[in-house]
């Protein structure tokens, strides 16, 4: 039984949808490869300890402040 032929939603190329194909079912193998992590993704996981400490302090203050 042949595999179904699909059209890529990104580039419009036709491809066979195989059972072990990684990625999305409506994208061809070249378009469904993982994208490179850009500057935005790197800044979130950069490990800025001062920023994380400030976030923890702000969240703790909001959660445990005393209402008078």
Biopython code that builds the backbone (N, CA, C, O; Angstrom):
import numpy as np
from Bio.PDB.StructureBuilder import StructureBuilder

atoms = [
    (1, "UNK", "N", (0.852, -1.171, 0.000)),
    (1, "UNK", "CA", (0.000, 0.000, 0.000)),
    (1, "UNK", "C", (0.904, 1.243, 0.000)),
    (1, "UNK", "O", (1.778, 1.365, 0.859)),
    (2, "UNK", "N", (0.707, 2.150, -0.937)),
    (2, "UNK", "CA", (1.554, 3.348, -1.001)),
    (2, "UNK", "C", (1.203, 4.329, 0.120)),
    (2, "UNK", "O", (0.096, 4.335, 0.657)),
    (3, "UNK", "N", (2.181, 5.143, 0.440)),
    (3, "UNK", "CA", (1.967, 6.160, 1.468)),
    (3, "UNK", "C", (1.184, 7.331, 0.869)),
    (3, "UNK", "O", (1.317, 7.615, -0.321)),
    (4, "UNK", "N", (0.369, 8.013, 1.683)),
    (4, "UNK", "CA", (-0.398, 9.140, 1.143)),
    (4, "UNK", "C", (0.531, 10.298, 0.758)),
    (4, "UNK", "O", (1.534, 10.565, 1.420)),
    (5, "UNK", "N", (0.165, 10.969, -0.325)),
    (5, "UNK", "CA", (0.920, 12.127, -0.803)),
    (5, "UNK", "C", (0.297, 13.371, -0.172)),
    (5, "UNK", "O", (-0.910, 13.591, -0.269)),
    (6, "UNK", "N", (1.137, 14.182, 0.475)),
    (6, "UNK", "CA", (0.687, 15.420, 1.107)),
    (6, "UNK", "C", (1.406, 16.591, 0.472)),
    (6, "UNK", "O", (2.448, 16.424, -0.161)),
    (7, "UNK", "N", (0.843, 17.781, 0.644)),
    (7, "UNK", "CA", (1.477, 19.011, 0.194)),
    (7, "UNK", "C", (1.912, 19.787, 1.422)),
    (7, "UNK", "O", (1.124, 19.979, 2.348)),
    (8, "UNK", "N", (3.153, 20.232, 1.437)),
    (8, "UNK", "CA", (3.716, 20.953, 2.578)),
    (8, "UNK", "C", (2.997, 22.287, 2.758)),
    (8, "UNK", "O", (2.783, 23.016, 1.790)),
    (9, "UNK", "N", (2.630, 22.601, 3.981)),
    (9, "UNK", "CA", (1.946, 23.858, 4.290)),
    (9, "UNK", "C", (2.895, 25.044, 4.244)),
    (9, "UNK", "O", (2.443, 26.184, 4.137)),
    (10, "UNK", "N", (4.197, 24.806, 4.322)),
    (10, "UNK", "CA", (5.168, 25.895, 4.346)),
    (10, "UNK", "C", (5.681, 26.217, 2.948)),
    (10, "UNK", "O", (5.592, 27.357, 2.493)),
    (11, "UNK", "N", (6.222, 25.196, 2.265)),
    (11, "UNK", "CA", (6.863, 25.459, 0.968)),
    (11, "UNK", "C", (6.031, 24.988, -0.224)),
    (11, "UNK", "O", (6.337, 25.364, -1.356)),
    (12, "UNK", "N", (4.998, 24.185, -0.015)),
    (12, "UNK", "CA", (4.148, 23.723, -1.108)),
    (12, "UNK", "C", (4.664, 22.495, -1.834)),
    (12, "UNK", "O", (4.064, 22.082, -2.827)),
    (13, "UNK", "N", (5.757, 21.895, -1.375)),
    (13, "UNK", "CA", (6.333, 20.711, -2.011)),
    (13, "UNK", "C", (5.516, 19.474, -1.628)),
    (13, "UNK", "O", (5.036, 19.369, -0.499)),
    (14, "UNK", "N", (5.362, 18.543, -2.568)),
    (14, "UNK", "CA", (4.657, 17.304, -2.277)),
    (14, "UNK", "C", (5.629, 16.295, -1.669)),
    (14, "UNK", "O", (6.790, 16.218, -2.069)),
    (15, "UNK", "N", (5.135, 15.516, -0.687)),
    (15, "UNK", "CA", (5.961, 14.504, -0.030)),
    (15, "UNK", "C", (5.075, 13.351, 0.395)),
    (15, "UNK", "O", (3.856, 13.491, 0.501)),
    (16, "UNK", "N", (5.710, 12.194, 0.639)),
    (16, "UNK", "CA", (4.982, 11.024, 1.130)),
    (16, "UNK", "C", (4.944, 11.068, 2.646)),
    (16, "UNK", "O", (5.972, 11.274, 3.291)),
    (17, "UNK", "N", (3.774, 10.879, 3.213)),
    (17, "UNK", "CA", (3.615, 10.870, 4.661)),
    (17, "UNK", "C", (3.889, 9.454, 5.157)),
    (17, "UNK", "O", (3.036, 8.573, 5.048)),
    (18, "UNK", "N", (5.078, 9.246, 5.698)),
    (18, "UNK", "CA", (5.482, 7.927, 6.183)),
    (18, "UNK", "C", (5.252, 7.843, 7.689)),
    (18, "UNK", "O", (5.277, 8.867, 8.371)),
    (19, "UNK", "N", (5.029, 6.636, 8.221)),
    (19, "UNK", "CA", (4.707, 6.487, 9.639)),
    (19, "UNK", "C", (5.799, 6.982, 10.597)),
    (19, "UNK", "O", (5.471, 7.511, 11.659)),
    (20, "UNK", "N", (7.058, 6.830, 10.264)),
    (20, "UNK", "CA", (8.125, 7.222, 11.177)),
    (20, "UNK", "C", (8.711, 8.586, 10.849)),
    (20, "UNK", "O", (9.822, 8.900, 11.278)),
    (21, "UNK", "N", (7.970, 9.412, 10.082)),
    (21, "UNK", "CA", (8.459, 10.732, 9.703)),
    (21, "UNK", "C", (8.462, 11.643, 10.930)),
    (21, "UNK", "O", (7.431, 11.789, 11.587)),
    (22, "UNK", "N", (9.609, 12.259, 11.250)),
    (22, "UNK", "CA", (9.629, 13.179, 12.385)),
    (22, "UNK", "C", (8.999, 14.518, 12.015)),
    (22, "UNK", "O", (8.977, 14.895, 10.843)),
    (23, "UNK", "N", (8.495, 15.222, 12.996)),
    (23, "UNK", "CA", (7.956, 16.560, 12.758)),
    (23, "UNK", "C", (6.461, 16.555, 12.536)),
    (23, "UNK", "O", (5.754, 15.646, 12.972)),
    (24, "UNK", "N", (5.988, 17.581, 11.852)),
    (24, "UNK", "CA", (4.559, 17.790, 11.647)),
    (24, "UNK", "C", (4.047, 16.992, 10.457)),
    (24, "UNK", "O", (4.796, 16.727, 9.516)),
    (25, "UNK", "N", (2.765, 16.604, 10.493)),
    (25, "UNK", "CA", (2.189, 15.799, 9.421)),
    (25, "UNK", "C", (1.874, 16.640, 8.189)),
    (25, "UNK", "O", (1.704, 16.080, 7.106)),
    (26, "UNK", "N", (1.790, 17.966, 8.314)),
    (26, "UNK", "CA", (1.477, 18.792, 7.154)),
    (26, "UNK", "C", (2.700, 19.542, 6.625)),
    (26, "UNK", "O", (2.559, 20.486, 5.848)),
    (27, "UNK", "N", (3.911, 19.125, 7.045)),
    (27, "UNK", "CA", (5.148, 19.743, 6.573)),
    (27, "UNK", "C", (6.089, 18.685, 6.017)),
    (27, "UNK", "O", (6.140, 17.563, 6.521)),
    (28, "UNK", "N", (6.834, 19.047, 4.978)),
    (28, "UNK", "CA", (7.795, 18.111, 4.393)),
    (28, "UNK", "C", (8.962, 17.922, 5.372)),
    (28, "UNK", "O", (9.125, 18.723, 6.292)),
    (29, "UNK", "N", (9.768, 16.881, 5.185)),
    (29, "UNK", "CA", (10.871, 16.627, 6.127)),
    (29, "UNK", "C", (11.848, 17.792, 6.270)),
    (29, "UNK", "O", (12.358, 18.030, 7.364)),
    (30, "UNK", "N", (12.117, 18.524, 5.185)),
    (30, "UNK", "CA", (13.064, 19.637, 5.305)),
    (30, "UNK", "C", (12.464, 20.812, 6.070)),
    (30, "UNK", "O", (13.200, 21.541, 6.736)),
    (31, "UNK", "N", (11.155, 21.015, 5.995)),
    (31, "UNK", "CA", (10.522, 22.130, 6.716)),
    (31, "UNK", "C", (10.191, 21.775, 8.163)),
    (31, "UNK", "O", (9.984, 22.674, 8.979)),
    (32, "UNK", "N", (10.136, 20.489, 8.500)),
    (32, "UNK", "CA", (9.776, 20.109, 9.865)),
    (32, "UNK", "C", (10.990, 19.835, 10.742)),
    (32, "UNK", "O", (10.849, 19.353, 11.865)),
    (33, "UNK", "N", (12.203, 20.145, 10.226)),
    (33, "UNK", "CA", (13.390, 20.013, 11.062)),
    (33, "UNK", "C", (13.347, 21.071, 12.152)),
    (33, "UNK", "O", (12.810, 22.157, 11.931)),
    (34, "UNK", "N", (13.899, 20.780, 13.321)),
    (34, "UNK", "CA", (13.883, 21.770, 14.398)),
    (34, "UNK", "C", (14.631, 23.033, 13.988)),
    (34, "UNK", "O", (15.677, 22.977, 13.342)),
    (35, "UNK", "N", (14.062, 24.186, 14.383)),
    (35, "UNK", "CA", (14.682, 25.459, 14.042)),
    (35, "UNK", "C", (15.823, 25.748, 14.996)),
    (35, "UNK", "O", (15.855, 25.238, 16.117)),
    (36, "UNK", "N", (16.765, 26.572, 14.543)),
    (36, "UNK", "CA", (17.885, 26.979, 15.377)),
    (36, "UNK", "C", (17.365, 27.877, 16.490)),
    (36, "UNK", "O", (16.448, 28.672, 16.285)),
    (37, "UNK", "N", (17.959, 27.740, 17.660)),
    (37, "UNK", "CA", (17.571, 28.592, 18.778)),
    (37, "UNK", "C", (18.173, 29.964, 18.537)),
    (37, "UNK", "O", (19.389, 30.113, 18.421)),
    (38, "UNK", "N", (17.305, 30.968, 18.465)),
    (38, "UNK", "CA", (17.768, 32.326, 18.190)),
    (38, "UNK", "C", (18.158, 33.056, 19.457)),
    (38, "UNK", "O", (18.297, 32.448, 20.519)),
    (39, "UNK", "N", (18.331, 34.338, 19.344)),
    (39, "UNK", "CA", (18.747, 35.166, 20.481)),
    (39, "UNK", "C", (17.667, 35.184, 21.555)),
    (39, "UNK", "O", (17.978, 35.259, 22.743)),
    (40, "UNK", "N", (16.411, 35.116, 21.154)),
    (40, "UNK", "CA", (15.328, 35.153, 22.136)),
    (40, "UNK", "C", (15.361, 33.922, 23.033)),
    (40, "UNK", "O", (15.213, 34.043, 24.249)),
    (41, "UNK", "N", (15.551, 32.745, 22.457)),
    (41, "UNK", "CA", (15.612, 31.512, 23.234)),
    (41, "UNK", "C", (16.847, 31.460, 24.116)),
    (41, "UNK", "O", (16.800, 30.926, 25.224)),
    (42, "UNK", "N", (17.934, 32.004, 23.638)),
    (42, "UNK", "CA", (19.168, 31.990, 24.413)),
    (42, "UNK", "C", (19.079, 32.922, 25.605)),
    (42, "UNK", "O", (19.664, 32.637, 26.650)),
    (43, "UNK", "N", (18.358, 34.037, 25.476)),
    (43, "UNK", "CA", (18.276, 34.986, 26.577)),
    (43, "UNK", "C", (17.434, 34.431, 27.722)),
    (43, "UNK", "O", (17.649, 34.790, 28.879)),
    (44, "UNK", "N", (16.477, 33.558, 27.408)),
    (44, "UNK", "CA", (15.642, 32.995, 28.466)),
    (44, "UNK", "C", (16.396, 31.982, 29.306)),
    (44, "UNK", "O", (16.114, 31.836, 30.495)),
    (45, "UNK", "N", (17.341, 31.285, 28.716)),
    (45, "UNK", "CA", (18.065, 30.263, 29.446)),
    (45, "UNK", "C", (19.522, 30.659, 29.693)),
    (45, "UNK", "O", (20.381, 29.794, 29.865)),
    (46, "UNK", "N", (19.798, 31.949, 29.710)),
    (46, "UNK", "CA", (21.177, 32.389, 29.834)),
    (46, "UNK", "C", (21.718, 32.203, 31.243)),
    (46, "UNK", "O", (22.934, 32.204, 31.431)),
    (47, "UNK", "N", (20.845, 32.040, 32.248)),
    (47, "UNK", "CA", (21.313, 31.791, 33.601)),
    (47, "UNK", "C", (21.681, 33.060, 34.344)),
    (47, "UNK", "O", (22.600, 33.044, 35.163)),
    (48, "UNK", "N", (20.992, 34.154, 34.082)),
    (48, "UNK", "CA", (21.261, 35.412, 34.762)),
    (48, "UNK", "C", (20.748, 35.301, 36.195)),
    (48, "UNK", "O", (19.554, 35.464, 36.446)),
    (49, "UNK", "N", (21.643, 35.026, 37.124)),
    (49, "UNK", "CA", (21.242, 34.756, 38.508)),
    (49, "UNK", "C", (20.675, 35.988, 39.195)),
    (49, "UNK", "O", (19.779, 35.860, 40.030)),
    (50, "UNK", "N", (21.174, 37.190, 38.866)),
    (50, "UNK", "CA", (20.636, 38.403, 39.480)),
    (50, "UNK", "C", (19.179, 38.621, 39.077)),
    (50, "UNK", "O", (18.347, 38.994, 39.904)),
    (51, "UNK", "N", (18.883, 38.388, 37.816)),
    (51, "UNK", "CA", (17.517, 38.551, 37.326)),
    (51, "UNK", "C", (16.595, 37.519, 37.964)),
    (51, "UNK", "O", (15.477, 37.846, 38.364)),
    (52, "UNK", "N", (17.058, 36.277, 38.060)),
    (52, "UNK", "CA", (16.246, 35.229, 38.675)),
    (52, "UNK", "C", (16.016, 35.508, 40.158)),
    (52, "UNK", "O", (14.924, 35.256, 40.668)),
    (53, "UNK", "N", (17.013, 36.015, 40.847)),
    (53, "UNK", "CA", (16.855, 36.346, 42.261)),
    (53, "UNK", "C", (15.836, 37.463, 42.432)),
    (53, "UNK", "O", (15.017, 37.415, 43.350)),
    (54, "UNK", "N", (15.873, 38.460, 41.570)),
    (54, "UNK", "CA", (14.906, 39.551, 41.637)),
    (54, "UNK", "C", (13.492, 39.043, 41.376)),
    (54, "UNK", "O", (12.543, 39.481, 42.026)),
    (55, "UNK", "N", (13.350, 38.120, 40.427)),
    (55, "UNK", "CA", (12.030, 37.538, 40.150)),
    (55, "UNK", "C", (11.508, 36.768, 41.358)),
    (55, "UNK", "O", (10.345, 36.912, 41.737)),
    (56, "UNK", "N", (12.371, 35.949, 41.960)),
    (56, "UNK", "CA", (11.945, 35.178, 43.131)),
    (56, "UNK", "C", (11.526, 36.091, 44.275)),
    (56, "UNK", "O", (10.533, 35.828, 44.953)),
    (57, "UNK", "N", (12.283, 37.163, 44.491)),
    (57, "UNK", "CA", (11.951, 38.107, 45.561)),
    (57, "UNK", "C", (10.618, 38.780, 45.289)),
    (57, "UNK", "O", (9.794, 38.904, 46.196)),
    (58, "UNK", "N", (10.389, 39.219, 44.053)),
    (58, "UNK", "CA", (9.133, 39.883, 43.706)),
    (58, "UNK", "C", (7.949, 38.939, 43.866)),
    (58, "UNK", "O", (6.907, 39.340, 44.386)),
    (59, "UNK", "N", (8.092, 37.701, 43.430)),
    (59, "UNK", "CA", (6.997, 36.731, 43.550)),
    (59, "UNK", "C", (6.734, 36.411, 45.017)),
    (59, "UNK", "O", (5.580, 36.316, 45.434)),
    (60, "UNK", "N", (7.799, 36.244, 45.803)),
    (60, "UNK", "CA", (7.628, 35.966, 47.229)),
    (60, "UNK", "C", (6.929, 37.127, 47.920)),
    (60, "UNK", "O", (6.051, 36.909, 48.755)),
    (61, "UNK", "N", (7.303, 38.354, 47.587)),
    (61, "UNK", "CA", (6.665, 39.518, 48.192)),
    (61, "UNK", "C", (5.192, 39.619, 47.823)),
    (61, "UNK", "O", (4.364, 39.985, 48.656)),
    (62, "UNK", "N", (4.864, 39.295, 46.573)),
    (62, "UNK", "CA", (3.462, 39.343, 46.150)),
    (62, "UNK", "C", (2.639, 38.252, 46.834)),
    (62, "UNK", "O", (1.491, 38.485, 47.213)),
    (63, "UNK", "N", (3.217, 37.069, 46.991)),
    (63, "UNK", "CA", (2.468, 35.965, 47.574)),
    (63, "UNK", "C", (2.280, 36.104, 49.082)),
    (63, "UNK", "O", (1.221, 35.769, 49.612)),
    (64, "UNK", "N", (3.293, 36.591, 49.762)),
    (64, "UNK", "CA", (3.255, 36.576, 51.223)),
    (64, "UNK", "C", (3.158, 37.948, 51.871)),
    (64, "UNK", "O", (3.451, 38.085, 53.059)),
    (65, "UNK", "N", (2.755, 38.965, 51.120)),
    (65, "UNK", "CA", (2.622, 40.288, 51.744)),
    (65, "UNK", "C", (1.430, 40.285, 52.692)),
    (65, "UNK", "O", (0.432, 39.596, 52.476)),
    (66, "UNK", "N", (1.568, 41.068, 53.731)),
    (66, "UNK", "CA", (0.509, 41.120, 54.755)),
    (66, "UNK", "C", (-0.466, 42.232, 54.402)),
    (66, "UNK", "O", (-0.073, 43.371, 54.149)),
    (67, "UNK", "N", (-1.728, 41.882, 54.390)),
    (67, "UNK", "CA", (-2.782, 42.857, 54.129)),
    (67, "UNK", "C", (-3.166, 43.502, 55.447)),
    (67, "UNK", "O", (-3.485, 42.802, 56.408)),
    (68, "UNK", "N", (-3.140, 44.821, 55.506)),
    (68, "UNK", "CA", (-3.487, 45.511, 56.751)),
    (68, "UNK", "C", (-4.792, 46.242, 56.613)),
    (68, "UNK", "O", (-5.246, 46.882, 57.562)),
]
sb = StructureBuilder()
sb.init_structure("model")
sb.init_model(0)
sb.init_chain("A")
sb.init_seg("    ")
for serial, (resi, resn, name, xyz) in enumerate(atoms, 1):
    if name == "N":
        sb.init_residue(resn, " ", resi, " ")
    sb.init_atom(name, np.array(xyz, "f"), 0.0, 1.0, " ", f" {name:<3s}", serial, name[0])
structure = sb.get_structure()
